[in-house]
Amino acid sequence: MNENSKIEVQIENCQGYVWSVQDVLRLRRDHRILGSLVGCGAKHPREEQGLPLLLSPQEIQVLKEENVVRLVQLPELREPPTAERKSSSHEYLESSYQQQIHIFKKEKEKNIEQFADRILAGKLKKMEKMEGKILKKNQAEAGLSPESKALRITREDVIAEEIKKIQPISRDHQVLQIHLRDPWISEQGRVKTRWVYPTGELNKCRLLAFKRLREQGLFVGEGSKFGGDFLVYLGDPVRFHAKYILICKEKNWIEGARNRPQDLVAKSR
């Protein structure tokens, strides 16, 4: 697999994050990798979880061994933005704002044309009512009837008049795009990073258990919320509840548990 087709995992503070929706779906569909969504949803930030997807050390190691991912760091994110970066950002925001003004005006023009007949009928009715009062006054004073201006108003006049009234949206009401990745960091700014895992007997046990379960076609999720290391699913968690909670322990703990059965009972649900 070439580098460009690999899934990018950003490593920060010894943790791996996936920021692409397509990559998240690809991991789940093709590799049975679940991870954990740790971000906020755009529409309901307090109710929904969203990107990024946090991968466990075991998931990162397995994907690395299968040559599916490329592990990178973004040093530029740890540094203050340069003047050039700030200028690019301001230009992008201004361009986005001007485009939204154009789109907003086109939408308003479309709505005006759609309801032009109703607007015209309303204006005619209002003007005829006002001119009726003037007509009665003129007739009473001179016996003359002025030419009705309402009869000279056309649909095109109404559209042109209403379009002139359109005001651009204010900056407070513009839509701000939330980028899932920095649009100004080039490939040169994505630096390959080392990944060393596992370290220690317990982590070796976790990695071995994770691999064995995946080899059996099972889905393995994070299990700390339920007092274990992994949750084991017979199928995709969207359709199946967890069947098992897997707890990994070091060898000396297992030997000690033989003399204390209550330690095993305490791990049961």
C-alpha positions in Angstrom: 0.0 0.0 0.0 1.5 3.4 -1.0 1.8 6.2 1.5 -1.0 8.4 -0.1 -3.6 5.6 0.3 -2.8 4.9 3.9 -5.0 6.3 6.7 -3.4 9.2 8.5 -3.2 9.0 12.3 -2.0 12.0 14.1 0.0 11.2 17.2 -0.2 13.7 20.1 0.9 13.0 23.6 1.3 9.3 22.8 -2.3 9.0 21.6 -3.5 8.5 18.0 -6.4 10.5 16.4 -8.2 10.1 13.1 -9.9 13.3 11.7 -11.3 12.1 8.5 -14.9 10.8 8.3 -14.0 8.6 5.3 -11.1 7.1 7.2 -13.3 6.4 10.3 -15.8 4.5 8.1 -13.0 2.7 6.3 -11.5 1.5 9.6 -14.8 0.2 10.8 -15.9 -1.4 7.5 -12.7 -2.9 6.3 -10.6 -3.5 9.4 -13.2 -3.9 12.3 -11.5 -1.0 14.2 -13.9 0.9 16.3 -12.0 3.5 18.3 -13.8 6.1 20.4 -15.3 9.3 19.3 -14.0 12.0 21.7 -15.0 15.2 20.0 -18.3 17.2 20.0 -21.0 17.1 17.4 -21.4 20.2 15.3 -25.2 20.6 15.8 -25.6 19.3 19.4 -22.2 19.6 21.0 -23.5 18.6 24.5 -25.5 15.7 23.3 -23.5 14.1 20.4 -20.0 12.9 20.1 -18.0 13.5 17.0 -14.5 13.6 15.5 -11.7 13.0 16.2 -11.7 9.2 16.6 -9.3 8.2 19.4 -7.5 4.9 18.7 -6.3 2.6 21.5 -2.6 1.7 21.5 -3.6 -1.9 20.5 -5.5 -0.6 17.5 -2.6 1.6 16.4 -0.1 -1.2 16.7 -2.3 -3.7 14.8 -2.9 -1.2 12.0 0.8 -0.3 11.9 1.7 -4.0 11.5 -0.9 -4.4 8.8 0.6 -1.4 7.0 -2.7 0.4 6.9 -1.8 3.7 8.6 0.8 6.3 8.5 1.7 7.9 11.9 2.4 11.6 11.7 2.9 14.6 14.0 2.1 18.3 13.1 4.9 20.4 14.8 3.4 23.6 13.3 0.3 23.3 15.6 2.6 23.7 18.6 4.0 26.9 17.4 2.4 30.4 17.2 1.0 31.1 13.8 3.2 33.1 11.4 2.2 36.4 9.9 1.8 34.6 6.5 -0.5 32.0 8.1 -2.6 34.8 9.7 -2.8 36.6 6.4 -4.0 33.5 4.6 -6.6 32.9 7.3 -8.0 36.4 7.1 -8.1 36.2 3.3 -9.9 32.9 3.4 -12.5 34.3 5.9 -13.1 37.4 3.8 -13.5 35.4 0.6 -16.0 33.1 2.4 -17.9 36.1 3.7 -18.2 37.7 0.2 -19.3 34.4 -1.3 -22.0 34.1 1.3 -23.2 37.7 0.5 -23.5 36.7 -3.2 -25.3 33.4 -2.4 -27.7 35.2 0.1 -28.5 37.9 -2.5 -29.2 35.2 -5.2 -31.5 33.4 -2.8 -33.4 36.5 -2.0 -33.8 37.4 -5.7 -35.1 34.0 -6.3 -37.7 34.3 -3.6 -38.7 37.8 -4.8 -39.3 36.5 -8.3 -41.3 33.5 -6.9 -43.6 35.8 -4.9 -43.6 38.8 -7.2 -47.2 38.4 -8.2 -48.3 38.4 -4.6 -46.2 41.5 -3.8 -47.6 43.3 -6.9 -51.1 42.5 -5.9 -50.5 43.8 -2.4 -48.9 47.0 -3.7 -51.7 47.6 -6.1 -54.4 47.1 -3.5 -52.6 49.5 -1.1 -52.0 52.2 -3.8 -55.6 52.0 -5.1 -56.8 52.5 -1.6 -54.6 55.6 -1.1 -55.4 57.0 -4.6 -59.1 56.4 -3.9 -58.9 58.8 -1.0 -57.0 61.4 -3.2 -59.6 60.9 -6.0 -62.5 61.7 -3.8 -60.7 64.8 -2.5 -59.9 66.0 -6.0 -63.4 65.4 -7.3 -64.8 67.3 -4.4 -62.4 70.3 -5.1 -62.2 70.4 -8.9 -64.3 67.6 -10.3 -61.1 66.0 -11.9 -59.8 62.5 -11.6 -56.0 62.0 -11.7 -54.4 59.2 -13.7 -53.9 56.2 -11.4 -50.3 55.4 -10.7 -51.2 51.9 -9.6 -52.2 51.0 -13.1 -48.7 51.8 -14.3 -46.8 49.5 -11.9 -45.6 46.2 -13.5 -44.2 43.0 -12.2 -40.7 43.9 -13.3 -40.9 47.2 -11.4 -41.8 45.4 -8.3 -38.9 42.9 -8.7 -36.4 45.7 -9.3 -37.7 47.7 -6.4 -37.5 44.8 -4.0 -34.0 43.7 -5.1 -32.8 47.2 -4.3 -33.9 46.7 -0.7 -31.8 43.6 -0.2 -29.1 44.2 2.5 -26.0 42.1 2.7 -25.8 39.7 5.7 -23.8 41.1 8.6 -20.6 39.4 9.7 -22.3 38.3 12.9 -24.6 36.1 10.8 -22.1 34.6 8.5 -21.5 30.9 8.5 -18.0 29.9 9.8 -16.5 26.7 8.5 -15.1 24.3 11.1 -12.1 22.6 9.5 -11.3 19.0 10.5 -7.7 19.5 9.5 -5.6 22.6 9.1 -6.0 23.7 5.4 -2.6 25.4 5.4 -0.4 22.6 6.6 1.3 21.0 3.6 2.6 17.4 3.3 6.0 18.7 4.3 4.5 19.8 7.6 3.3 16.3 8.4 6.3 14.6 10.0 6.5 10.8 10.4 6.8 9.8 14.0 7.9 6.7 15.9 5.6 4.4 17.7 6.9 2.0 20.3 4.4 -0.5 21.8 3.9 -2.6 23.8 5.9 -1.9 26.9 5.5 -4.0 30.0 3.8 -7.4 30.6 0.3 -6.0 31.0 0.4 -4.2 27.7 1.8 -7.3 25.9 -1.1 -9.2 27.3 -3.6 -6.6 26.1 -2.1 -6.6 22.6 -2.0 -10.4 22.3 -5.7 -10.6 23.5 -6.7 -7.9 21.0 -5.0 -9.7 18.1 -6.5 -13.1 19.0 -10.0 -11.7 19.2 -9.8 -9.9 15.9 -8.4 -13.1 14.3 -11.6 -14.8 15.3 -13.7 -12.2 13.4 -14.9 -10.4 16.6 -15.3 -6.7 17.1 -13.2 -5.3 20.1 -14.1 -2.0 21.7 -12.8 0.0 24.7 -14.1 -1.4 28.0 -12.9 0.9 30.8 -16.5 2.2 31.4 -17.5 -1.3 32.3 -14.5 -2.1 34.5 -12.6 -4.1 31.9 -10.0 -3.6 29.2 -12.1 -4.6 26.2 -15.7 -5.1 25.2 -16.1 -8.0 22.8 -18.9 -8.0 20.2 -20.0 -10.8 18.0 -20.7 -8.3 15.2 -20.8 -4.5 14.6 -21.8 -2.7 17.8 -24.4 -0.8 15.8 -26.3 -4.1 15.6 -25.0 -6.1 18.6 -24.6 -5.6 22.3 -21.3 -6.6 23.9 -21.1 -10.3 24.7 -18.1 -10.3 26.9 -16.0 -8.0 29.1 -12.3 -8.9 28.8 -9.9 -8.1 31.7 -6.2 -8.5 31.2 -4.1 -9.1 34.3 -0.4 -9.7 35.0 0.8 -13.2 35.8 1.4 -12.4 39.5 -2.2 -11.2 39.9 -3.5 -14.4 38.5 -1.4 -16.5 40.9 -2.5 -14.5 43.8 -6.2 -14.8 42.8 -5.9 -18.6 43.2 -5.6 -18.1 46.9 -8.2 -15.3 47.0 -11.4 -16.4 45.1 -13.1 -13.2 46.1 -10.8 -11.3 43.8 -12.3 -13.3 40.8 -15.8 -12.8 42.1 -15.2 -9.1 42.4 -14.5 -8.9 38.7 -17.8 -10.6 37.8 -21.0 -8.7 37.0 
